[in-house]
Amino acid sequence: MALLYKSIKNISLRKEVIFVSKTRVEYYPEELEQLLDKHLEIESLKKQQLEVENNLIFTGITGGFISKKTISDWFRRFLIRNKLKRITFHGLRHTSATMLLASDNLLRMLQSD
């Protein structure tokens, strides 16, 4: 498993911006690393063409934020198209944690850190 460190800053809440300094560690399969690298290359080129500067990993067509509703709608259609059970992104996070705990991988990963 590879590690992805995400630093969360400038969280928009209603019309206010809250400044937070929080780092979250996400575990993902190593095979995903090549796909993510390729995606980041494409995003970088898109931002250069649009003359947009930000640290976003996934962006909309203007190079800015993607609406949560857009992502949720796409994911819902993906599940329907592939005849998969309905689950939210948050549900996926819980499922992943449960599977890691059940397989003892989480303990091994934490011990190696």
Phi and psi in degrees as a GROMACS rama.xvg file:
@    title "Ramachandran Plot"
@    xaxis  label "Phi"
@    yaxis  label "Psi"
@TYPE xy
-99.5757  165.291  ALA-2
-109.491  144.505  LEU-3
-126.817  117.144  LEU-4
-96.6959  124.504  TYR-5
-117.091  130.926  LYS-6
-105.798  124.062  SER-7
-102.561  123.052  ILE-8
-138.363  159.916  LYS-9
51.227  66.094  ASN-10
-87.073  123.034  ILE-11
-84.5603  124.472  SER-12
-128.988  113.037  LEU-13
53.9042  -122.612  ARG-14
-102.235  6.24558  LYS-15
-106.193  154.044  GLU-16
-113.055  126.852  VAL-17
-104.724  128.356  ILE-18
-91.9824  122.243  PHE-19
-130.082  146.145  VAL-20
-122.404  95.8699  SER-21
-136.076  134.63  LYS-22
-116.205  131.744  THR-23
-118.815  138.728  ARG-24
-102.732  125.784  VAL-25
-115.494  137.308  GLU-26
-100.494  138.955  TYR-27
-149.446  158.281  TYR-28
-62.3451  144.573  PRO-29
-60.7598  -28.5872  GLU-30
-61.3494  -26.7207  GLU-31
-71.0487  -22.9875  LEU-32
-58.8103  -44.7036  GLU-33
-64.2607  -41.2601  GLN-34
-63.9354  -41.5129  LEU-35
-66.4002  -41.2689  LEU-36
-59.6811  -44.7878  ASP-37
-63.2876  -42.4468  LYS-38
-61.3302  -43.3192  HIS-39
-64.0587  -35.1349  LEU-40
-62.0734  -46.6796  GLU-41
-63.9088  -43.7617  ILE-42
-61.4662  -40.5582  GLU-43
-62.3364  -44.2979  SER-44
-63.0097  -42.1968  LEU-45
-61.5742  -44.198  LYS-46
-65.8807  -36.2946  LYS-47
-63.0694  -45.7368  GLN-48
-63.3979  -37.5887  GLN-49
-86.2537  -4.71972  LEU-50
56.4659  48.8671  GLU-51
-114.772  135.243  VAL-52
-119.739  116.141  GLU-53
-161.852  171.698  ASN-54
-105.862  22.4609  ASN-55
-72.0356  140.785  LEU-56
-85.6774  -40.7194  ILE-57
-119.69  128.811  PHE-58
-129.081  161.933  THR-59
-80.9645  -173.01  GLY-60
-66.6087  -20.348  ILE-61
-92.9542  1.51884  THR-62
85.9931  2.95174  GLY-63
-104.317  -159.221  GLY-64
-62.2883  149.963  PHE-65
-101.804  135.79  ILE-66
-64.3976  139.085  SER-67
-57.8078  -37.1367  LYS-68
-63.8857  -39.0947  LYS-69
-60.6412  -45.9174  THR-70
-66.7484  -45.4614  ILE-71
-62.3131  -41.5882  SER-72
-64.2246  -43.7941  ASP-73
-61.1193  -44.4604  TRP-74
-64.7253  -41.0056  PHE-75
-61.0073  -45.4768  ARG-76
-63.9178  -38.3108  ARG-77
-59.1036  -46.0285  PHE-78
-62.3354  -44.4056  LEU-79
-63.5792  -47.6104  ILE-80
-59.3168  -35.1281  ARG-81
-99.9753  10.8228  ASN-82
52.5695  46.6094  LYS-83
-104.009  156.964  LEU-84
-63.8575  147.701  LYS-85
-69.3437  130.29  ARG-86
-153.994  149.332  ILE-87
-93.3817  167.814  THR-88
-59.1703  -41.1928  PHE-89
-63.3399  -37.9674  HIS-90
-62.5444  -37.0114  GLY-91
-62.5374  -38.8597  LEU-92
-62.497  -44.8799  ARG-93
-65.6208  -40.318  HIS-94
-61.881  -43.7533  THR-95
-60.9255  -46.021  SER-96
-62.8568  -41.0515  ALA-97
-63.5365  -43.1974  THR-98
-65.6006  -39.598  MET-99
-62.9748  -44.14  LEU-100
-63.8726  -41.2672  LEU-101
-65.5029  -29.694  ALA-102
-97.1163  2.18218  SER-103
65.607  6.44262  ASP-104
-65.7852  -36.9557  ASN-105
-60.3025  -44.9961  LEU-106
-61.3218  -41.9805  LEU-107
-65.1932  -40.5293  ARG-108
-64.7088  -43.1378  MET-109
-66.4242  -36.7054  LEU-110
-68.0121  -29.9722  GLN-111
-81.9585  -15.2409  SER-112
